[in-house]
Amino acid sequence: MSQPYNPKNASDPVNKARRGFLIGSGLGMGSLAFAHLLRADNAFGLGGKPKAPTAVDIDRGALGTGQITPRAKRVLWIHQYGSFSQLDTFDYKPTLIKMHGQEIPPSVKNAGGRISAMTGAQASFPLIKPMRPFAQHGQSGAWVSELFPHIAGIVDEVAFIKSMWTEQVNHDPAQKFLHTGFQLSGRPTHGAWMHYALGTDNANLPSYVGLVSMGTRQGMTVDSGAFASGFLPSHHQGVLFRSGDDPVHYVNSPEAIDRQQRRAELDLISTLSHDQYQNSGDPEILSKLSQYEMAYRMQESVPEIADITNEPQHILDMYGPDVHKPGTFAKNCLIARRLLERDVKFVQMMQVGWDHHANMEQLHPIDCLSADQATAGLIMDLKQRGLLDDTLVVWGSEFGRTAFAQGQLSSSYGRDHHGSAFTYMLAGAGIKPGVTYGRTDDFGYNIVENPVSIHDLHATMLDIMGIDHEQLIYHYQGRDFRLTDVSGESVKGILA
């Protein structure tokens, strides 16, 4: 009869055998997980030059190819952070022209959702007309302001949702809600969920990449939560590409370290970390090692992405003159296209600076100019390469702007935050082009037809990528979590 295990007599042969069997079994499973995360032939410090990734090496994610037939292979999410005015760009309201300077009717204002503290105490709420004329364009007859002449030329390629809404009225919680489905920090972003679910199609580049451009409003910043993995393993977080010739911090080796030395260093780290994982079982060790291996491969792949010198002049002209300036929205649009054509699964662009609480007549047209040609050029560049057929493009803000002026109506007027009604533009795979979905009232203040929440937008994106949003679940601290939380429906009216 076997003896019971006695921790005070660990040296006993029976106890040693039992302990060895249990530890060895655990390490065997850990080794499988470790090799899966590293995707490299030398994952256990065997030395030698790593082979090129094969189909076996690629991380296919928790869901593999998805749960339903996908329409798209990748997502480009463009966030105009700070929030453009839908009433000066895409949601044409002649009533605002007729009633310019008059008070917004109390019945309209009171029917809306929360307003920010910046205008809550105002004595009056004078309506503001659009700052530029609108006209209809394309076969779809979509209304577009003169501030977006290049977007006006491609309206038959895109779909507009004019009935977006959110409960958030301040930038930080609204931005977090837009990217994570929750207004507080700590949740995974949509790109992290995508990486977790579907993995990657290019082992030499991150599956989730962030690009940030600055607009007119200096001082606004994007925190790391916009690209975070939250409670998902950390290797699912986005990799932020900076402007300039060195897009990723610390990827390049010091001058005295060559590729062979770096490989040997990583092999040694892998061996030591493997020993640590055997003792602790901490999955974050595996996440860190997978990131080290990705950084090693990025030393060759990232500089090539950032180098646009071989782009033909007619392609550069599509994006506008700012394409030559590092960090501009135009340059980042071109970088985004180069990432997408190399099968990066989720590219998240953020153009910061649309928060025009004052001097809107001067500032808003500048930001529109910087976004207009580059956005249109990017969409048409994707189309001519056949990439728009399997890429979903999402373009919009965390909320909209009010129909009335912030402060008194004067030459320095602005528009405050408004979450009750705003506009989004979508294009590409799975999207019905040339349609307008949803409608606001005559003041552009409240939704009167087909409201679309942020969770609905997320559900639509997941649907197009082949994922049932109700089944994309991660169990954490005793609870099941979803990107769409406990709501959300795919917007069938814009789906092709």
Buried (B, 14 or more C-beta within 10 A) or exposed (E): EEEEEEEEEEEBEEBEEBBEEEEEEEBEEBBEEBBBBBBBBBBBBEEEEBEEBEEEBBBBBBBEEBBBEBBBBBBBBBBBBBBBBBBBBBBBBEBBBEBEEBEBBEEBBEEBBBBBEBBEEBEEBBBBBBBBEBEEBBEBEBBBBBBBBBBBBBBBBBBBBBBBBBBBBBBBBBBBBBBBBBBEBEBBBBBBBBBBBBBBBBBBBBBBBBBBBBBBBEEBEBEEBBBBBBBBBBBBBBBBBBBEEBBBEEBBBEEEEEEEEBBBBBBEBBBEBBEEBBEEEEBEBBBBBBBBBBBBBBBEBBBEBBEBEEBEEEBBEBBBEBBEEEBBBBBBBBBBBBBBBBBBBBBBBBBBBBBBBBEBBEBBBEBBBBBBBBBBBBBBBBBEBEBBEBBBBBBBBBBBBBBBBBBEBEEBBBBBBBBBBBBBBBBBBBBEBBBBBBBBBBBBBBBEEBBBBBBBBBBBBBBBBBBBBBEBEBEBEEEEBBBBBEBBBBBEBBBE
